[in-house]
Amino acid sequence: MEFFDTLKKITDPQEAIQTLGTLTQITSKVHNALDIATKYHAGQKRKSGEPYVVHPICVACIVAFYGGDEAMICSALLHDVVEDTLCDIDVIKREFGNDVAILVDALTKITEIRKEELVSNHSSQRLIISALSFRKMLVAAVKDPRALVIKISDRLHNMLTLEVLPYEKQIRISEETLVVYAPVAHRLGISSIKNELEDKSFHYIFPQEYEKIHNYLKENRQSLSLRLNHFIDKLNKMILNMGFSDSDFRIESRVKRPYSIYLKMQRKGVSVDEILDLLAVRIIVKNPIDCYKVLGIVHLNFKPIVSRFKDYIALPKENGYQTIHTTIFDEALVYEIQIRTFDMHKSAEYGIAAHWKYKTGGMIPSLEWLHNLQYQNNTIEEFYELAKNDLYQEDIVVFSPDGDTYALPVGAVALDFAYAVHSELGDNAKEAYVNNQKVSLLQTLRSGDIVRIVSGEQSVPKCTWVDAVKTSRAKSHLRLQRQNQIREIERKSAVNILATIFGKNHKTFERYLSIKGFDNSLFKVTKDIGFLQDLKNKIKQSFNTESSFFAKIRMNLLKLKKIELENFVIYTNRNVNEVLFDYCCHPKYGDEILAIITGQKAVVHHKLCEKLSEDIDSGIPMVFVEWAKKIKTAYKVIVALEDKKGTLANFLTTLAKNGCNVIGVSYLGYKSQFSTHCEILFEADLKDIKPFKELMMRKYKVIEFSSLKDAYQS
């Protein structure tokens, strides 16, 4: 947009204020906000060298352009003063009232982290700050979505001026923009901001791919324009011949955006010159019924590709988007055609802001997604991942048997639908029917499916399905289910471990522990040897009052021995000289494990192994087990490799030269938010993985580099 280009070039505060004056009335409050922003940001510079205050004024310009009210414009001008200067939020509240103060507070980043927010020693402080600040903003936006519009305006201006930052920052900010803020703009229905954020992010993340597409479009601009103009002339005559007048409709044309083209190239595995539908036409009419009349004209005169037809007027997207999409052939060329009304067009371009800017427009975007984000029962890192997952996904629409519509992400399964209807239905889901056909609860759904869920009286454990579901609601519930299931397994295992140490029947011993009040924190026994030793000693001290129960126990037999076997450390008072895996599961290093004993052999299982669960219920003897600390750490790396002979081999050679042992390679098509990549699992005993990670990031296009998690977790 020309407006965005104008903002990008502004470097002087007075020029920025003049631009703001052309977009909105400079009221006394706005004038006061300008004065305060100028005062507190005095002396501060951006990386480009321009006065810092230019940034908040330009953000206010974007907010004003999208019809923001006085409170929003003041908040945009002041959004950094509390965070970056000595100005206090109380000053904002006193000068501008509670409305502006709440918005500014929502936009102010969290700078201090409480210890409980750092879920592990490996937590990234920068990630935690980003996640906490994002959650804080979303919680505020539940009550006042204006905060989101200001935030994406802030991010847009940052992206317009990103070239002055160091390369690493450009990549980090662009990736966050692509997976967090562009999707927020999409959810708010503001496609003009979404498109700009996506293209700018794409430019910085994959500059070579961006240049290839940009150069192709530049070189072929004339021929593409000629084709579009020729096609538009045809359309124009056809519509006029069917009784429409010139004032009844407008035709717009465009070549698709670089990021949109790139995604299509990745999905189809083709180069830019092989993309058939680069050209798009939009027909805008006065009334909804005219949309269908124009659709009839188009389909009667051109051959439509039926699989590409979508009616978002009858079934609007959750963000209020309403348009008919169809794709047709004409003279061996493919064109995408969109048909919508003028009100729908305003709503599509400006989304939630259309109702402020024009006091009219199409549907108001649903903000149900804000309420559905899993704010509870997750660590801040888990919340951030779940939120990004939900925000980024494209939507499909499915129906309940009663005709109610549910928006779900592409790739959602029947169990996602069950949780979308109600959490209890998801927890107790037993069977699924799609279009009256019985299917698995993990059946992938398609837009237009009619889905029915049959529930049972008891919850069926599905926690190992966490990778198969797509929505954060389903993932969060399955993780919680997993935590509860593991807690119960740990409690039962603790009873068996203690009963084995004391040589007692597990049922009898369980009753004794309950009577004596030792059962409150039993689950800790399986993962904390110190806690096990303390609890064992407390039970020994109770012998004085329960001499009959412990009469046959010799005290010297209760001492636990530390036994190191292969990759495991075992604590027991039994004789154990061998460690085995059973056929049912083969946990990898770092997975949560338990061990039963048969004779002098310890058999290690994953905590969620079904066969182990049966053994635990039967009271089988068990011992405390943990992984030895000297084992190599497993890592996962997802890398974008060029489609050339030897590229994968070269990458694997680099791993081998750095002492890494490759344990898995998937080159069949790993989908990330950017493209199709290669996933490689490897082990390394590097004391400090950071230098090696930085080497790989410099040498290759690494999308993800992380420690390998539990096989039963997502």
N, C-alpha and C positions, 0 to 999 in steps of 0.2 A: 504493500500500500504506500502511496505517496506520502501520507501522513507519517508513517513510520520512518521513511527516508529523511523527512524534514527533521524529526526529533533526533535522529542519529547524528545530524550535523551541528546541533546546538551545543555550544561550548561556553556561552556567556549568560550569566544570570538574567540580565535585562532582556536579552533576546528570548529566553525561556518564559519570563513573565509576560512579555508581549504576546507570545504564542498562547499562553494560558488565557489571556484577555480576549483572544479571538474565539475561544471555545466556551467560555463561561463568564458570568458577571463576577467581577472582583468585589464581593461584598465586604463589609467591615470585618467579618470573622475571617474570611479568606485573606484579607490584607494583613490582619493580625498574625495569622498562621505563617504568611510569607516573612513577616518581620522576625518572628520567633525562630523560624528555620534558618534565616540569614544570620541572626545573632549567634545562635548556638553552634552552627556549622562554620562560623567565621574562622579562617585560617586552615581549615581542612581541605585537602586536595584529593581528587580521584587519581587513579594510577596514570591517567592520561595527562595529568597536570592541571586540568580545569578545576574551578572551585567546586567543592563537593555539593553545594546547595543546588547546582544545576540538576543533579539526579532527582531529588525529591520533587522539584518543580516540574520536570519532564514526566515523572510518574503521575503527578496531579493532572498534567495535560492529557495523558492517556485516559485517566479516570473520567475527566471532563468530556473527552471525545465520545466515550461510551455512556454519557448521560448521567454520570454520578452526581449525587446531590451535594449540598454544601458541606455536610458532615464528612462525606467520603473524600471530598477535595481537600479539606483541612487535614484529615487523617493521613492522606497521601503526602501532603507537605511535611507532616510531622512524624512520619513513620520511623525515621531513624534517630530522632533527637534523644529519645529515652535510652536507646541502646548504645549510641555512639558518642553522646555528649553528657554534660553534667546536669542536663535538664531532668527533672523528676516527673513522674506520672501525675503527681498532685498538682504540678503547675499546669499541665494540660487540662486536668479536670476543672481547676479553678477558672481558667481562661475560656474554655470551650464547652464545658459541661460533660456530663457522664457519657453521652452518646459517642463523642469523639474520643474520650479517654478509653472507653472499652475497645474501640476499634484499634487505637494506637497500641494498647497493651497486647491485643491479639496478634499484632504484627511485630511485636518486639521479641527478638530471639532470646531464648534462655541461655544464660552465660555460665551459671553455676549448676553443677550436677550433684545431687544428693548421692550418698554411697549406695543406697538401695537401688538406684537407677542403673548402676554399673553391674550388670548381671553376671559378668565373669571377668577374670583378669585380662581376657583377650578382647574385651569390648573396646571399640574405637571411640575415643572421646568426641571426635568430630562427628561421627555417625550418631552418637547418642544425643548430642546437642541438636543436630538436624532433625532427628526423630522426635525429640521432646518439643522442639519449637513447632514442628509440623502438627503434632497432635494437639498442642495448645491452640493453634490457629483453627484447626478443624472443630474442636470442642466449642470455641467461640462462634464459629460459623454456623453451628447447629441453630443458634439463636439469631444470628445476624450474618447472612451469606455475603453481605457487602465486603466483609473482610477478605474473602477469597478473590473478589474482583480487584481489590487494591493490591493484593499479593501477586496475582498473575500480571498486573500492570507493572509492578516493581520488577518482577523477573523479566518481563519483556524488554524494559529499558536496559537492564543489565545485559541481556543477550544482544541487543542492538549495539552495545559498546564493549563487547567482550574481547575484541582483538588486542587490547592493550595489556591483557593479563598474561602471566606465564602459561606455557603450554599445558602443564599438569592441571592448573586451575581451570583452564578452558575446557579440558576433557571432563573433569569432575563436575563442573557446573552444568555442562551440556548434557551429560548423562542423567543427572538429577532432573534437569528440565524436561528431558524426553520421557522419563518414566514417572514423573510426579506432576509437574506443573502444566505441561501440555495436556495430559489427561484431565486435570482439574478444569482447564479451559473448555475441554470437550464436554465434560459433565455439566458445565454451566451453559453449554450451547453456543459459546462464543468462538465460532470456527475461524474468524479472521485472526484472532490471537493464537489459537491452537496451531493453525497452519504456519504462522510466522515462527513460533517457538520450535516447531518440528523441523522446519527447513534450516533455521539457524543452528540448531543442535546437530543436525545431520552434517552440516558444513564443517563443524569443528571435530566431530567424532570420526568421520570418514571423509577427510578432505579430498583424497584422490578419487573416490567414487563420486563425490559431489561434483568435482571438476569435469569428470567424464560426461556426466549427464548434462551439466550446465553447458559445456562446449558443444555437445550434440544438438541441444535445443537452439543454441546460438547459431550454429552453422546451418541448421535446417529451418530457421525462423520464417524465411520467406515462403518456402514451399508449404510449410504447415499452415501459415496464414492464408495462403491461396486456397488450400483445401477447405479450411474452415469457412472462408468467405463464400466459396462456391456452394457449400452445403447449406449455409445459412440462407442464401438466396433462394434455394430450392424450398427450404422449410417455410420461409416467409410467404412465398407465392401460394404454397399449399394451404396455409392457415388462412390467408386472405380469401382464397377461392372458396373456403368453407364458411364464409359469412362473418368472419372476424374483421374488425376495423383496425387501423394502425394504432389507435389509442387503447385497444383492448389487451394488447400484449407487448412484451419486449423480449428480444432474443439476445443473450449474452454468450460469448464464446471464450474458451481458454484452453491453453495447453496444460496438462496436469503438472502438479508441483514436483520438484526434484525428489523429496522424501517419499511421496506417494509412488512415483515411478520406481524408486529404489526398492521399496517393499514388494512391488509387483515383480520386479526382476528376481528378487530372492525367492519369492513364492513359486515362480514358474521356472527358475533356473535358466533365464535367458538374458541376453545383453539388451541395452537400451534400444538398439535399432531393430530388435525383434519384437518389441512391445507393439501390439496392434492398436490398442485403444488409448493412444496418447491424447486424442482430441476429445474435448467435452463441450457440450452445448447446453445452455440453460434457457428454458422458455418460462417466462413469468407472466401470469394472467391475473385477472381481477378476482374471480370467484373459484371456490373449490370445484364446482361442477365443470367449469371450463378446463380444469386440469385433465379431467377424464375425456372431455371432447378432443382436446389436443392429443392425448394419448391415442385415441382412436384414429385420428388423422395420421399420426406417425406410424402406427402399426399397420394401417391399410396401405401405406405407400412404401414402407421399407420392411425388410425381413428382420424381425426381432430375435435376439438370442434369449430364449425363454428362461434359461437358468439364471440369467442376470437381472430378471425383472423383480423389483421390490416396490411395494406400495407402503410408504411410510406416512401417507396421509390417513389411510384407514387404520394403520397400526403405527402410531408415532413412536419415535425413540424416547427413551426415558428422559433425555435432555430437551424434549420438546420439539425435536427436529421433525419436520413434515415436508416430504418431497416424494414424488414418484421417480424412480430410477428405471431406466430401460436402456438397453444397448442394442444397436442395430447395424446392419450391413448397408453400405451404399458404394457402389462402384469399387468393390474389392477393398474398401476401407471400413474400419469399425469406428463408430462414434458412440460415446456415452451421452445420453440425454437425460436431463433433470427437468421436471415440470413441477412448478409450485406457484402459489399466489404471491402477491406483493407483500402481504403481511407475513406469510411463511418465510419469505426471503429475508425480511428484516430480522425475524426471529432466528433464522439460520446463521446470519452473519454476526448478530449482536447478542443472541441468547437471552439470558436473564436480564441483560442491560437494555434490550429492546423496549421493555416496558417502562424503563426510566427515560430512555432517549426519545421515544416516539409516542409514549402514553398509549401505545397500541401494539399490535404484533400478533403472532400466532400463540401457541401454547406456552405457558410458563414452565420452564424445566422443573422436573421433579427433583427434590433434594433428598429423596429417600435413601440414596446411597450414603449420604452423610450420617444418617442414623444407623445404617447397617454396618458401618465399619466397626471392627471388634476392639473397642476401647478397653474392655475388661478381660481378665483371665489370660493376659499375654504380657510377656516382658516388652519393654519399649522397642527392642530390636525386632521381636516377632510382630508387634503391631505395625511397625514401619514396613516390613516385608509384605504383610497381609494387605495393608492399605495400598501399597504400590501395585500389588497383584490385581486388586479389585479395580483400581483406577485405570490401569493400562488396558485392560481387556476390551475388545470390541463386543458388542452385545448381540444376542439373538432374542427372539420373543417366542415363548411357548405358552400353551393354554392349559388350564385345569379343565376337568370334565364339565365344570359349570360355565366355562367360557371366560374365566378371569385370566388376565394376561400377566406374565412374569418375565421381566428382563433378566437374562443370565449371560455370563460371558461366553464367547465362542469356545467350544470344547467342554462346556459344562455337561455333567452326567445327571442321571435321574436322581441320585442322592443329593446333588446340589439343589434340584428343584424341591425335594422334600424339605430341606432345611430352609429354603426361601419361603415356603408356605408357613412352616412353624418348626421351632427347634425340637419340640416333642415328636413331631412326625418324622423328622430326620433321625432322631435317636432311636425310635422304635420301628423304623422302616423295615419291612420284611420282603416285600415284592414290589415290582414296578411294571406298569403297563404303558406302552407308548403306542398310540393310535390303535388301541385295543389288542395289541400283541404283547404277550409276556416277555419281558427282557430283564437283563441283569440290572442291579442298582447302579452299576458302573457303565451302563449304556450311554454313549455320547448322544446328546440331543441336537436336533436341527431346528432352525426357525420354523414355526408353524406346527410343531408336534403337539399332540394332546397327551398329557401325562397324568397318569393316576398312580398313587402310591397306596399300597396296602400295609397297614401297620400291625405289629404283633403286640402281645401283652408285655413282653420283656425286650429290653434293648439287646440287639445283636451286636457283639463287639466288632467294630469296623475300623479301629484305630490305625491298622496297617494300610488303610486306603487313603491316607492323608495326601499322598502324591497324586492320586487319581482325581480328586475333586478339585474344582477351580475357584470357588467362591471363598472369601475369607471367613464367612459365617460357618460353612461346612468344615473348613480346615481348623478353625478355632474349637469347634465342638468336638471334632475327632481328637485333637490334641488333648483337650480336657478329659475326654473319655479315656485316652491313653494314660494320662497322669493318674486318674482314679484307679484304672485297672492295674497299673504297675504298683501303686501304693498298696493295693490289696494283695497282690502277689508277694510283695516284699514283707508284708505283715505275716502272711502264712509261712513264708520261707524262714523268717526270723524264729517262729515257733519251732520249726523243724530243726534249724541249726542248734538252738538252745536245747531242745529235747535230745538231739544227738550227743551234745556235750555231756549232758547229765544222765544219759542212758535211760530216758523215760519215754513212755507212749505219748505221741504228739497231742492227742485229744485230752488226755489227763493233764499234761503239762500246760496246755492252752488254758484250761479251766483254772489251774493254779495261778498262772500269771495274771489272769483277769481278777481273781479274788484278791491278790496282793497288790493290784494297781500297777503292775509292770507293763501293761499292754498299751499305754498311751502313745509311746513313740517307738514301738517295736520295729517299724519300717526302717529305722536308721541302722539296725543291726547288720543288714546285708551290704552296706556300703561304707561303714565307719568302724574300723577294727577297734579304735579307742572306745567307742560307745559300747561295742560288744563286750569288751573286757570289763568295763565299769558295770554293765548290767549283770554280767555273770557273777561278779563279786557281790553285788547287792543281793542277788538270789542266794548266794552262799551264806550271807549274813542272816538270812531268814531261816536257816537250818535249825537254830536253837528252839524256835517255837513250832517247827514242823518236823521233829526228829523221826517220826514214823514214816513220813513221806520220803525222806532222804536217808533212811537207815542203812540202805545197802550201798551207798556211794562212798568211795574212798577219796578223800580230799585231794590227795596227790595226783589223782587221775584227771582232775579238772584243768590242769595247766595246759594252755594252748601252745602248740609248736608252730613255728614259722617254717613252711616248706616251700622251697622255690623249685618249680618244675617247668622247664621249657619257658613259655612266655607268661607264666602265671605264678602268683604268690598265694599260698593256701595257709589258713590258720585252723588247726584242728587238734584234738587230743586223740585222734585215731591214727592208725598207720596208713599213710597214702604214699605210693611210690610211682604212680603213673597218672597222666592226664590225657583224657580222650575227648573227641567230639562225637556226638551221636549222629546218626544218619539224617535226623529230622531238621537240624539247623546247623549252620557253621558260622558263628558270629565272627566278625572281623575286629581287629584291634580298635578299642575305644567303645565298642557296643556294651550295653548294660548286660551283665552276665550273672548266672547263678550256677552252683555245682552240686550235684548229688553224688553219693558214694555207693559203689557196689564192690564189696570186698575191699581190696586195697587200691582201687582205681577211682579217681574223681572224673566225673563226666560233666563237661561244661556245656551249658545251653544258653541261648539268648533268653532274657527275662520274659519275652512275649511268646516263647515257643509253646505251642498247644500241647505237645507231648509232655513237656516239663510241667505244665499246669495240672495235668492229670496225675503226674507223679507226686507233686506237692500236696494235692488234695488227699492222696492215699497215705501221707505221712512218711514218705521215704526219707532215710537219713540224708542230711545235707551238711556242707561245710562252707565256711567263709572263703570266698575267692575274689581276687582282683587281678587286673592286668599288671605284669611287671613293668616298671617305669622305663626300662631300657629299650623298648620296642620302637621301631621307626614310626614316624607319624605319616598318616595317609593324607593326600591332598587331591583336590579336583581342580583342573584348569579347563576353561572353555576358551577356545582360541579360534579366531577367524583366519583360515588359511586360504591362500590363493589356489585356484583350481588348476594347478600345474603338476606335472610329473615330478615326484621326489620331494614335494613340499612337506608332506607328513613325515617322511623318512628323516628329513633334515631336522624337523622339530624334535622327533624322538631321539635323534643323535645328541642334540643339545642337552636333553634330560639325562641321557646316559653319561655324558662327559661330566656332569655335575653330581654324579653319584646317586641318581634317582632310579628307582626300580619301577618300571611301568607295570601296572596290574590290570589295566583295562583301557580299551580304546573304543569309542563309538563315533563312527564317521558316516552314519546313515542319515543324519539330518536332525541335529539338536536345535530346537527352536528357542531363540531368545527374543528380547524385544527389538533387536536390530536385524538379525538375519539368521541364516542357517550356518551352524558352526560345528567344530569337532570337540568332543568331550574326552579328556584323558585323565585317568586316575593313576596316581603314582605314590610310592613311598619314599621318604627321605629321612635321614637321621641328622640333618643339618641343625647345628645348635641355634643358629639364627637364620630363619627362612627369609627375612626381609631383603638382604642383598640379592639373593637368588631371584626373589619375586620381582625386584626392581629391574634386574637384568632381563628377565622374560618380558616385562612390560615394555622395555625399550626396544627389544629385538623383534617382538611379535605383537600382533593386534589382539591382546588378551582381554576378553570380556569379563571373565570371572576367575579368581584365584582364591581358593578357600580350603580350610581343613575339611576332611571328609567326615560327614556327620554319621550318626547312628543309622544303620540300614533300615530301622523301623521308624525313623523320623523323616520329616520332610526336609 
